[in-house]
Amino acid sequence: MDQKARLKVILVTGRTIEQGVGKERGKTSKEYMESVSVCHMDAEDLKKLRIKDKTNILVSTDYGSVTVKAIESLRSPHSGTIFIPYGPWANVVVNPETHGVGMPSLKGILAEVEPAPDKPILSLEELLQEHFQNE
């Protein structure tokens, strides 16, 4: 596996059914974490990164970086576009500016993705401590 492989993409966030089901069990539940600490990617983009489905990746934008699990999207093709369900992991990489409307921009964010098989996905508590404790 080529650890130096990188891919420039457009990040889109939004709600998912799986996220809603996980949220019913609570935002600190394993089901919720597994439903929002993922990145849906086109099969061709997984090939370009030389990674397999369910490999950890690092997603970086001008606003931050976060490790999530790459999963092959069932809604293809959409090469060059990734989807992270809206939640704490997506919040790390979206622009926090709300322009007075109370909601950040969640679509069309320039991002870079690279394999990170040895980087762990932080738990919700770890993520909040690392990225949001001083805000």
TORPA-4810 file (N, C-alpha, C, O; in nm, 3 decimals):
<nodes>
NODE_1_0.085_-0.118_0.000_0.000_0.000_0.000_0.089_0.123_0.000_0.184_0.133_0.078_M
NODE_2_0.058_0.218_-0.087_0.136_0.341_-0.100_0.087_0.444_0.001_-0.021_0.500_-0.015_D
NODE_3_0.167_0.468_0.106_0.127_0.563_0.210_0.130_0.707_0.158_0.070_0.794_0.221_Q
NODE_4_0.196_0.733_0.046_0.207_0.870_-0.006_0.094_0.906_-0.102_0.084_1.021_-0.145_K
NODE_5_0.008_0.810_-0.135_-0.102_0.839_-0.228_-0.193_0.944_-0.167_-0.231_0.935_-0.050_A
NODE_6_-0.229_1.044_-0.247_-0.320_1.150_-0.204_-0.415_1.181_-0.318_-0.383_1.166_-0.436_R
NODE_7_-0.533_1.225_-0.279_-0.635_1.253_-0.378_-0.706_1.382_-0.340_-0.752_1.397_-0.227_L
NODE_8_-0.714_1.475_-0.434_-0.790_1.598_-0.413_-0.935_1.570_-0.450_-0.963_1.514_-0.556_K
NODE_9_-1.026_1.610_-0.361_-1.168_1.579_-0.378_-1.254_1.696_-0.333_-1.204_1.795_-0.279_V
NODE_10_-1.383_1.683_-0.356_-1.483_1.776_-0.304_-1.558_1.702_-0.194_-1.608_1.591_-0.215_I
NODE_11_-1.564_1.763_-0.076_-1.634_1.704_0.039_-1.777_1.756_0.046_-1.803_1.876_0.034_L
NODE_12_-1.868_1.663_0.064_-2.009_1.695_0.084_-2.050_1.627_0.214_-2.010_1.514_0.240_V
NODE_13_-2.130_1.695_0.295_-2.181_1.634_0.418_-2.333_1.641_0.416_-2.392_1.717_0.339_T
NODE_14_-2.395_1.563_0.500_-2.540_1.561_0.509_-2.585_1.451_0.602_-2.503_1.382_0.663_G
NODE_15_-2.714_1.433_0.614_-2.773_1.332_0.701_-2.786_1.198_0.628_-2.797_1.194_0.505_R
NODE_16_-2.784_1.088_0.707_-2.806_0.955_0.650_-2.906_0.878_0.738_-2.927_0.913_0.854_T
NODE_17_-2.965_0.777_0.682_-3.057_0.691_0.757_-2.980_0.620_0.868_-3.029_0.610_0.981_I
NODE_18_-2.860_0.570_0.837_-2.780_0.498_0.936_-2.747_0.589_1.055_-2.745_0.544_1.170_E
NODE_19_-2.720_0.712_1.026_-2.692_0.810_1.131_-2.813_0.827_1.221_-2.800_0.833_1.344_Q
NODE_20_-2.930_0.836_1.163_-3.053_0.851_1.240_-3.078_0.731_1.330_-3.119_0.746_1.445_G
NODE_21_-3.052_0.612_1.277_-3.069_0.490_1.357_-2.968_0.489_1.471_-3.004_0.459_1.585_V
NODE_22_-2.842_0.522_1.443_-2.739_0.526_1.547_-2.769_0.630_1.653_-2.744_0.608_1.772_G
NODE_23_-2.824_0.743_1.611_-2.857_0.852_1.703_-2.965_0.811_1.803_-2.968_0.859_1.916_K
NODE_24_-3.053_0.721_1.759_-3.158_0.671_1.848_-3.098_0.600_1.970_-3.159_0.598_2.077_E
NODE_25_-2.981_0.543_1.953_-2.912_0.473_2.063_-2.827_0.569_2.146_-2.770_0.530_2.248_R
NODE_26_-2.820_0.693_2.104_-2.744_0.795_2.175_-2.617_0.831_2.101_-2.556_0.747_2.036_G
NODE_27_-2.578_0.959_2.112_-2.460_1.006_2.039_-2.329_0.950_2.093_-2.224_0.965_2.030_K
NODE_28_-2.333_0.886_2.209_-2.212_0.823_2.261_-2.210_0.674_2.232_-2.120_0.603_2.277_T
NODE_29_-2.310_0.625_2.157_-2.317_0.482_2.128_-2.221_0.443_2.017_-2.182_0.525_1.934_S
NODE_30_-2.183_0.316_2.017_-2.097_0.261_1.913_-2.165_0.273_1.776_-2.100_0.303_1.676_K
NODE_31_-2.296_0.249_1.772_-2.371_0.256_1.645_-2.365_0.396_1.585_-2.347_0.411_1.464_E
NODE_32_-2.380_0.499_1.669_-2.373_0.636_1.619_-2.233_0.665_1.566_-2.217_0.717_1.455_Y
NODE_33_-2.131_0.632_1.645_-1.994_0.658_1.602_-1.965_0.590_1.469_-1.907_0.651_1.379_M
NODE_34_-2.004_0.464_1.456_-1.976_0.390_1.333_-2.055_0.444_1.213_-2.017_0.422_1.098_E
NODE_35_-2.164_0.515_1.240_-2.244_0.570_1.129_-2.197_0.707_1.082_-2.230_0.748_0.971_S
NODE_36_-2.120_0.779_1.166_-2.077_0.913_1.126_-1.925_0.931_1.116_-1.880_1.035_1.067_V
NODE_37_-1.847_0.835_1.160_-1.701_0.846_1.149_-1.653_0.770_1.025_-1.553_0.698_1.029_S
NODE_38_-1.727_0.789_0.916_-1.698_0.721_0.790_-1.695_0.822_0.676_-1.744_0.934_0.687_V
NODE_39_-1.637_0.778_0.566_-1.631_0.860_0.445_-1.671_0.771_0.328_-1.600_0.676_0.294_C
NODE_40_-1.783_0.803_0.266_-1.829_0.728_0.149_-1.749_0.775_0.028_-1.744_0.894_-0.003_H
NODE_41_-1.687_0.679_-0.040_-1.602_0.712_-0.155_-1.639_0.625_-0.275_-1.682_0.511_-0.260_M
NODE_42_-1.621_0.680_-0.393_-1.640_0.607_-0.517_-1.534_0.498_-0.527_-1.420_0.518_-0.484_D
NODE_43_-1.570_0.383_-0.582_-1.478_0.270_-0.596_-1.352_0.310_-0.673_-1.242_0.263_-0.641_A
NODE_44_-1.367_0.394_-0.774_-1.249_0.438_-0.853_-1.152_0.520_-0.766_-1.031_0.509_-0.782_E
NODE_45_-1.206_0.601_-0.676_-1.119_0.679_-0.587_-1.046_0.590_-0.488_-0.930_0.616_-0.454_D
NODE_46_-1.112_0.485_-0.440_-1.043_0.388_-0.353_-0.926_0.326_-0.429_-0.817_0.310_-0.373_L
NODE_47_-0.948_0.292_-0.556_-0.841_0.234_-0.638_-0.726_0.333_-0.657_-0.610_0.296_-0.650_K
NODE_48_-0.760_0.461_-0.680_-0.656_0.563_-0.699_-0.569_0.577_-0.575_-0.449_0.603_-0.584_K
NODE_49_-0.630_0.559_-0.457_-0.555_0.567_-0.331_-0.486_0.435_-0.298_-0.407_0.427_-0.204_L
NODE_50_-0.516_0.332_-0.376_-0.461_0.198_-0.354_-0.500_0.143_-0.217_-0.418_0.083_-0.146_R
NODE_51_-0.626_0.165_-0.181_-0.677_0.113_-0.053_-0.802_0.030_-0.077_-0.866_0.038_-0.181_I
NODE_52_-0.834_-0.049_0.024_-0.955_-0.131_0.019_-1.065_-0.066_0.102_-1.040_0.022_0.184_K
NODE_53_-1.185_-0.112_0.078_-1.300_-0.073_0.157_-1.270_-0.094_0.306_-1.209_-0.195_0.343_D
NODE_54_-1.311_-0.001_0.389_-1.296_-0.005_0.535_-1.153_0.021_0.584_-1.116_-0.020_0.694_K
NODE_55_-1.074_0.089_0.502_-0.940_0.134_0.543_-0.953_0.273_0.604_-1.029_0.356_0.554_T
NODE_56_-0.879_0.300_0.710_-0.880_0.434_0.768_-0.809_0.530_0.673_-0.707_0.497_0.611_N
NODE_57_-0.866_0.650_0.663_-0.808_0.755_0.579_-0.802_0.885_0.659_-0.874_0.902_0.758_I
NODE_58_-0.717_0.975_0.615_-0.709_1.109_0.673_-0.771_1.205_0.572_-0.726_1.213_0.458_L
NODE_59_-0.874_1.278_0.615_-0.937_1.379_0.532_-0.893_1.514_0.585_-0.910_1.543_0.704_V
NODE_60_-0.836_1.597_0.498_-0.785_1.728_0.538_-0.846_1.837_0.452_-0.862_1.823_0.331_S
NODE_61_-0.881_1.948_0.519_-0.930_2.068_0.450_-0.856_2.187_0.510_-0.769_2.170_0.595_T
NODE_62_-0.890_2.306_0.465_-0.830_2.427_0.523_-0.871_2.445_0.669_-0.812_2.526_0.740_D
NODE_63_-0.971_2.370_0.715_-1.026_2.389_0.850_-0.980_2.284_0.951_-0.998_2.303_1.071_Y
NODE_64_-0.922_2.175_0.904_-0.874_2.071_0.994_-0.857_1.938_0.924_-0.879_1.927_0.803_G
NODE_65_-0.818_1.837_1.002_-0.799_1.702_0.952_-0.863_1.604_1.048_-0.864_1.626_1.169_S
NODE_66_-0.916_1.495_0.993_-0.980_1.394_1.076_-0.960_1.256_1.013_-0.963_1.241_0.890_V
NODE_67_-0.941_1.158_1.098_-0.931_1.020_1.052_-1.069_0.957_1.058_-1.137_0.962_1.161_T
NODE_68_-1.109_0.896_0.947_-1.237_0.827_0.936_-1.215_0.700_0.855_-1.108_0.679_0.799_V
NODE_69_-1.316_0.616_0.850_-1.308_0.491_0.775_-1.366_0.511_0.636_-1.480_0.556_0.621_K
NODE_70_-1.285_0.479_0.534_-1.333_0.487_0.396_-1.424_0.367_0.369_-1.387_0.253_0.395_A
NODE_71_-1.542_0.395_0.317_-1.629_0.286_0.276_-1.674_0.311_0.132_-1.703_0.424_0.093_I
NODE_72_-1.680_0.203_0.056_-1.720_0.215_-0.083_-1.866_0.257_-0.091_-1.954_0.194_-0.032_E
NODE_73_-1.889_0.361_-0.163_-2.024_0.415_-0.178_-2.111_0.324_-0.263_-2.066_0.271_-0.365_S
NODE_74_-2.234_0.307_-0.220_-2.331_0.232_-0.299_-2.397_0.322_-0.402_-2.466_0.275_-0.492_L
NODE_75_-2.376_0.453_-0.389_-2.435_0.551_-0.480_-2.325_0.604_-0.572_-2.273_0.713_-0.551_R
NODE_76_-2.292_0.527_-0.671_-2.184_0.561_-0.762_-2.239_0.577_-0.903_-2.352_0.536_-0.927_S
NODE_77_-2.167_0.634_-0.993_-2.032_0.690_-0.980_-2.036_0.835_-0.933_-2.129_0.910_-0.964_P
NODE_78_-1.933_0.872_-0.858_-1.914_1.011_-0.818_-1.766_1.034_-0.785_-1.731_1.089_-0.680_H
NODE_79_-1.682_0.990_-0.878_-1.538_1.006_-0.860_-1.504_1.153_-0.834_-1.555_1.242_-0.902_S
NODE_80_-1.418_1.175_-0.736_-1.376_1.310_-0.702_-1.462_1.378_-0.598_-1.433_1.491_-0.557_G
NODE_81_-1.567_1.311_-0.553_-1.655_1.365_-0.449_-1.666_1.263_-0.337_-1.693_1.145_-0.362_T
NODE_82_-1.645_1.308_-0.213_-1.659_1.221_-0.096_-1.775_1.271_-0.011_-1.814_1.388_-0.020_I
NODE_83_-1.829_1.182_0.071_-1.942_1.217_0.158_-1.912_1.170_0.299_-1.887_1.051_0.322_F
NODE_84_-1.915_1.263_0.396_-1.904_1.229_0.537_-2.036_1.269_0.602_-2.077_1.385_0.591_I
NODE_85_-2.105_1.175_0.669_-2.230_1.213_0.736_-2.207_1.326_0.835_-2.106_1.331_0.904_P
NODE_86_-2.302_1.417_0.840_-2.292_1.531_0.930_-2.284_1.483_1.074_-2.362_1.398_1.117_Y
NODE_87_-2.189_1.538_1.149_-2.169_1.500_1.289_-2.035_1.552_1.335_-1.971_1.630_1.265_G
NODE_88_-1.989_1.510_1.453_-1.865_1.562_1.510_-1.742_1.543_1.422_-1.655_1.630_1.419_P
NODE_89_-1.732_1.431_1.350_-1.614_1.408_1.267_-1.616_1.501_1.146_-1.511_1.553_1.108_W
NODE_90_-1.731_1.523_1.086_-1.743_1.618_0.975_-1.717_1.760_1.023_-1.659_1.841_0.951_A
NODE_91_-1.760_1.791_1.146_-1.742_1.926_1.199_-1.595_1.968_1.203_-1.564_2.087_1.194_N
NODE_92_-1.505_1.871_1.216_-1.362_1.902_1.222_-1.313_1.959_1.090_-1.219_2.039_1.089_V
NODE_93_-1.374_1.921_0.978_-1.321_1.957_0.847_-1.409_2.054_0.767_-1.378_2.084_0.652_V
NODE_94_-1.518_2.104_0.827_-1.599_2.204_0.757_-1.569_2.342_0.815_-1.522_2.354_0.928_V
NODE_95_-1.598_2.444_0.738_-1.578_2.581_0.781_-1.674_2.612_0.896_-1.796_2.600_0.878_N
NODE_96_-1.624_2.651_1.012_-1.713_2.678_1.125_-1.793_2.808_1.112_-1.886_2.831_1.189_P
NODE_97_-1.758_2.891_1.015_-1.829_3.018_0.996_-1.972_2.990_0.950_-1.995_2.916_0.854_E
NODE_98_-2.068_3.051_1.018_-2.209_3.026_0.986_-2.274_3.142_0.910_-2.390_3.132_0.871_T
NODE_99_-2.201_3.250_0.889_-2.252_3.365_0.814_-2.386_3.415_0.868_-2.472_3.461_0.792_H
NODE_100_-2.403_3.405_1.000_-2.522_3.458_1.064_-2.645_3.370_1.058_-2.750_3.408_1.109_G
NODE_101_-2.636_3.253_0.995_-2.754_3.167_0.985_-2.751_3.050_1.082_-2.847_2.973_1.090_V
NODE_102_-2.643_3.035_1.157_-2.636_2.930_1.259_-2.596_2.793_1.207_-2.593_2.698_1.285_G
NODE_103_-2.566_2.781_1.079_-2.529_2.652_1.022_-2.412_2.673_0.927_-2.418_2.759_0.839_M
NODE_104_-2.304_2.595_0.943_-2.190_2.611_0.853_-2.221_2.558_0.713_-2.319_2.485_0.694_P
NODE_105_-2.138_2.595_0.617_-2.151_2.540_0.482_-2.110_2.394_0.486_-2.003_2.361_0.537_S
NODE_106_-2.193_2.307_0.432_-2.170_2.164_0.444_-2.146_2.096_0.309_-2.136_1.974_0.303_L
NODE_107_-2.136_2.173_0.204_-2.123_2.115_0.070_-2.013_2.187_-0.006_-1.987_2.305_0.015_K
NODE_108_-1.949_2.114_-0.096_-1.852_2.173_-0.188_-1.723_2.220_-0.125_-1.668_2.322_-0.167_G
NODE_109_-1.673_2.148_-0.026_-1.550_2.187_0.045_-1.431_2.116_-0.018_-1.430_1.994_-0.031_I
NODE_110_-1.331_2.193_-0.057_-1.209_2.132_-0.113_-1.140_2.052_-0.003_-1.122_2.101_0.108_L
NODE_111_-1.101_1.929_-0.037_-1.038_1.841_0.062_-0.931_1.756_-0.005_-0.925_1.745_-0.128_A
NODE_112_-0.849_1.697_0.078_-0.749_1.602_0.033_-0.762_1.477_0.118_-0.782_1.485_0.240_E
NODE_113_-0.752_1.362_0.054_-0.766_1.233_0.123_-0.638_1.154_0.103_-0.580_1.153_-0.006_V
NODE_114_-0.594_1.088_0.210_-0.478_1.001_0.200_-0.497_0.879_0.290_-0.566_0.888_0.392_E
NODE_115_-0.438_0.768_0.254_-0.448_0.648_0.339_-0.388_0.674_0.476_-0.286_0.742_0.488_P
NODE_116_-0.452_0.620_0.579_-0.401_0.633_0.716_-0.434_0.504_0.793_-0.496_0.510_0.899_A
NODE_117_-0.393_0.389_0.740_-0.432_0.262_0.802_-0.384_0.245_0.946_-0.442_0.167_1.021_P
NODE_118_-0.279_0.317_0.984_-0.225_0.303_1.120_-0.275_0.411_1.216_-0.241_0.409_1.334_D
NODE_119_-0.356_0.505_1.165_-0.410_0.610_1.252_-0.547_0.566_1.304_-0.631_0.524_1.225_K
NODE_120_-0.568_0.575_1.433_-0.699_0.534_1.487_-0.805_0.641_1.463_-0.776_0.760_1.449_P
NODE_121_-0.928_0.595_1.458_-1.042_0.687_1.456_-1.069_0.722_1.601_-1.092_0.633_1.684_I
NODE_122_-1.066_0.850_1.633_-1.086_0.893_1.770_-1.230_0.868_1.815_-1.324_0.880_1.737_L
NODE_123_-1.245_0.832_1.942_-1.380_0.822_1.999_-1.438_0.962_2.006_-1.367_1.061_1.987_S
NODE_124_-1.568_0.971_2.032_-1.631_1.102_2.042_-1.564_1.187_2.149_-1.535_1.304_2.127_L
NODE_125_-1.538_1.128_2.265_-1.474_1.201_2.374_-1.335_1.250_2.334_-1.300_1.365_2.359_E
NODE_126_-1.256_1.163_2.272_-1.121_1.201_2.228_-1.127_1.311_2.123_-1.048_1.406_2.126_E
NODE_127_-1.221_1.298_2.029_-1.236_1.398_1.923_-1.270_1.534_1.981_-1.212_1.635_1.941_L
NODE_128_-1.365_1.537_2.074_-1.404_1.663_2.136_-1.289_1.726_2.214_-1.269_1.847_2.209_L
NODE_129_-1.214_1.644_2.287_-1.101_1.696_2.363_-0.993_1.752_2.270_-0.937_1.858_2.297_Q
NODE_130_-0.965_1.681_2.163_-0.857_1.723_2.073_-0.892_1.844_1.988_-0.807_1.929_1.963_E
NODE_131_-1.017_1.853_1.944_-1.052_1.957_1.847_-1.139_2.071_1.898_-1.139_2.179_1.839_H
NODE_132_-1.213_2.050_2.006_-1.311_2.150_2.043_-1.302_2.200_2.187_-1.383_2.284_2.227_F
NODE_133_-1.207_2.153_2.266_-1.205_2.188_2.408_-1.180_2.334_2.436_-1.224_2.384_2.540_Q
NODE_134_-1.111_2.405_2.348_-1.077_2.545_2.374_-1.171_2.644_2.305_-1.145_2.764_2.307_N
NODE_135_-1.277_2.595_2.244_-1.367_2.685_2.172_-1.476_2.738_2.260_-1.561_2.815_2.215_E
</nodes>
